[in-house]
Amino acid sequence: MATVVVPAARETSKRNPWPAVVALSVAASIAAMQNTAVVPLLPVLQRELNTSLTAVSWTLTVSLLVGAVSTPLLSRFGDMYGRRRMILGALAFLVAGSVMAAMATSLPWLIVARVLQGSVAALVPLSIGVVRDALPRAQFATGVGVLSATMGFGSGGGMILAGLADGDFHLVFWIISGFSLAAGIVVAFLVRDAAPPVKGRPDLLGAALLATWLVALLLGISEGGSWGWTSPGVLGLFGAAAVLAAGWVAVELKVAEPLVDMAMLVHRGTVGATVSSMLLGFSFFTLLTGMSSFAQAPVGFSATTLEVGLYLLPSTLFMLVISLFAGRLMRRLPAASMVATGSLVTGLAALWLIFENDSPWHLYAASSLMGVGLGVGYAALGTMAVEHVDQGKTALASGVNALVRIVGGSTAGAVIAAILAARPGAGGYQWVFGAAAGAGVLAALFAAGFGYLNRGTAVIAPVTGPVTGPSAR
């Protein structure tokens, strides 16, 4: 095996690594796009598939849930069998799921398709591992910044795509399948593994328990408003989630190679990034879904999906601009301060909509603030997660960070469904925006606080000197 891996590593060292970084960044943006493209389509799917909003919201939630499980699992497979192979496999699942979704005629069919698509969430930590091995130490933070910022741009691009398709969800998924196939071909040509594979055993029991307790928890939250928060069904789901979560923690503490390293969740160098990432993920998806739903609701502006895409266009543009300058930002500002600033601005966007939401330009203003906040915050999340851990634990720390961000985002749909079921009308949306604002502010406080505690202890070298990557312009 060694005779096969070593030449690949030497070949990679002679290549300019930045084309591979750009290819992975584009793939990451497509991975983010496939999730957010569904958000403005939820009312369309509810109508065309003849189902309830609570039921159709699982087309978003299930993809995020699968991402939460596949992220650490495929990251481990990447260590064992090669990250390039797992990246290509995740993109293949995305292509297959997108084609299946484009042909869907029922909700169960679409949910199965979304399960396949959700596995692509693992692409981000896998890509960070490739970037770590390919780039010089001083350029690592820039590479992660570019990767993270373009992921934020893809999130905004999904909303625009849904709008340009004028609510035709079949067309949206056909386009995503084409983008995914093209990205997979480019990645296959440009990306190589520089690190040799390691032996190991995947934690399949841990993955199954994680998926089960998350489903029980989110189902209880989403149905609490309609079933009743004290109903036997909801209490049973919460009880099952608690028992399964306790069992999952016990397994993770006992197994030799856990799906999630519990010590990494509370590591002094990563806990700030862990909590901030989860809260920012929740704030982002709550605000994004809330804005889209409000704009299309009768209490809002009864907007079409195209109009929703236009309302959210400023966020995409700001994230694009910030992604182009991610390298410069990472050279001048600590990662924790960028995450704190981005989270605070995202929270302010949601806070704005609590008080100012009776005109389309209010949505444009909130969309602009959200784009700035997510562009700055997402650009630094990856670096904040790994800069205070040993290089050998970089992939582990980035995988944990991606996991908690996805878990935070996956709760958004369930929370929104619960709020709107309890408080229908304009008042309910104010509570939705309030939840997003509170999460954004809390994320900022955690990032700033732990950034202060960890100052001067970074293991990853700061980005100094000339940068040869695309963000150096």
C-alpha positions, 0 to 999 in steps of 0.5 A: 500500500505504501508504494502506491501512496507515496508517489501520489504524495510526491506528485501532489507536492509538485502541483500548484495546490490552489486549483484543487482548493478552488475546485473543492470550494466550488463543490462545497458551494454546490453542497450548500446550494442543494439545502437552501434551494429547498427553502423557498420551494416549501410552499410549492412542494406543500401544494404540488405534493398535497401535504402539510407544511410540517410534513414537507419541512422534513424535505429540509430537515432530513437532509440536514439530519443525514448530513449530521450523521454522514459528516463524522462517518465519511470523515472517518472513512476518508482517513481510512480509504482516502479523502478524495474517494469519499469526496467523489462518493459524496458528490455521486450521492448528490448527483443520484439524489438530485436526479431522483428529486427531479423526478419525484412525484410524491413526498416519500420519494422526495424524502428518500432523494433528500436522504441521498443528497444529505450525505454531501455535507461531509464534503466540507470537513473532508475538503478541509483535510485535503487543504491541510495536507496540500497547502503550506502551513502559512496558507492553511487559514486562507485556504479554509477561509476561501472554502468556508466563504464560498460555502456561504455564497452557495447557501445564498445561491440556492435561494436565487436558483429556486427563484430563477426556476420560478418554483419549478422544483423539478428544474431546480434539482435537474440544474443541481444534478448538472452542477454536481456532475460537473463539480465531480469531474473537475474534482476527479482531475484536480484533487489528489490525496497527500496523506496515506490512509490509516487503519481503523474501524467505523463507529456504525453503532454510534452513527445509528444512535446519533441519527435515531435520537436526533430524529426523535428530538426534532419530530417532538419539537416539530409536532409539539404545537399540533399534538400538544407539548404535554401529549403522550406522543410528544413526551414519549419522543422527548423521553426516547431522545434523552435515553438514546442520547445518553446511550449514544454518549456512553457508546462514544466514551467506550468505543476505541474509535468514536464517531464523535470525540466527546473530549473534542466537544469540550476541548478548551480550544474548540468549545467556543467554535463548537457552540458558536457554530451550532448557534450560527447554523441555527440562526442562519437557517431560522432566519433564511427559512423565516424570511422566505416563508414570511415573504410568501405568506398572506401576512407578508407579501404573497411573493412568488419564488422569483420575488423571494429570490430577488429579496435574498439576492443581496445576501448572495452578492455580499457573500460572493464579495466577501469570499473573494476577500476572505484571504485578506480578512483572515490575514488581518483579523483573528478568526474568533473576532470574525466569527463574533462579528459575523454572528452579531451582524446575522443576529442584527438582521433578524432583530431588524425584521422583528420591528421592521417588516411591512415593506419589501425594502425591509427584507432587502436590508435584512438580506444584506445584513445576513449576507455580510454576517454569514460571509464574515462568520463562515469564512472564519469558522473552519479556522477557529475550529482547528487553530488551537488543536494539534495538526494531527487532530485538525480533521477531527476538530473540523468534523466536529465543528461541521457536525454541530453546525448541521445539527444547529441548522437541522433544528431550525425547521422543527422550531419554526414549525412549532412556533407558527403552529402555536402562534399563526400570523404575523406575530408568529414570524416575529417570534421566529425572527426573535429566535434567530436574533437570540441565537446570533447574539449568543453565538457572538458572545461565545466566539468573543469570549472563548477567543479572548480566553484562547488568545496567543495559543493558536497552533495553526500559524497566522496567515502572513506574507504573500499569499498565492491563492485566489484570495490574494487579489 
